[in-house]
């Protein structure tokens, strides 16, 4: 997959950006492979999940304390109940890169 993405970078609208993203995917893949080989699949997965949990859980009380500041109005629900990042920072570029 990484090889196919790397080859397709030359026909992309932004070949340098595509090549950089392919490089990032390659580095992440290599790190996962190294940690899995060294510590085992179960320990690596458990550590990654605990790391993600430690990043997500502290951010949960913030929108709950002030939903109007972090919530967004939708057509279906007039209450500001949808949590979006646009009110905190611009997310258009991040969405394109992801």
N, C-alpha and C positions, 0 to 999 in steps of 0.2 A: 504494500500500500504506500509506504513512504517513497519507494522508488518510482511508482507511478505518479505520485504527487510531484516529485522532483522533476520528472520529465515534462509534466504538464505546466510547470512554471514558465516555460519559454513561450507558451501560447497564451499566457494570462495577460490581462490588461495591465497588471502591475507585477512584472516578473521578479523584481527585487523583493517586494513585500511577500509574494508567494514563496519565494525561496527561503526567506527568513522564517516564515511560519512552518515550512517543511523542516527546516533545521531545528526549530523549537520542538516539533513533534518527535524528531529523531532523538534529541537529547532526553526528553521525558521518557521515551521508550527504552533508551539505554539505561537510565536510572532505575526504572521499574525492573528491568531485567537483572541489573547488578544487585539490587536489594533483595529481589526474590531468590536469586542464586545464593546470596550470602546468608540470609536470615530465614528463608522458607516462605512459601506462599501465605500460610495462615498468619504468621507474625507480621509480614509486610502489609497484608490487607487490614489486619486489626489496627496497626499503627496508622495507616492512612485514614481509616474511618475515625479513629480518635482525634487525629489532627484536624479533619474537617469538622468534627463535632465541636472541638475547642474553638474553632473560628466562627461557627454559626451561632452557638448558644449565647455568647455575650451580646450579640446583636439583636436578639429577640425582644428584650424589654424596651429598647429604644423606640420602635414604632408603636408599641402598645401604650407608651406613656404619652405620646402626642400623635394620634392618628391623622389629624388634619395637616400636620407638617410633612408627613411622609406618605400619606395616602393619596390616591388619585380618584377622581370622579369617573365613572363609566356610564355608558348609555343605559345599561340594564339596572344599575344600582345607584341611586342618587347619593348614597352615603359614601364618604371617602374610605373605601374598604380595601382597595387594591394597592398593594405595596409595589412601588416602582422606583427606579433609581434616577429618573429624570429630575425629580425635585431636589436631589442631592448633588448630582453631577451629570454632565451630558453622557448619554450612553449610546448614542447613534454610532460612533466610531467603534466602540467595543462590540456592538452587535454585529457589525460588518466583519470584524476580525474573528469572531467566534464562529 
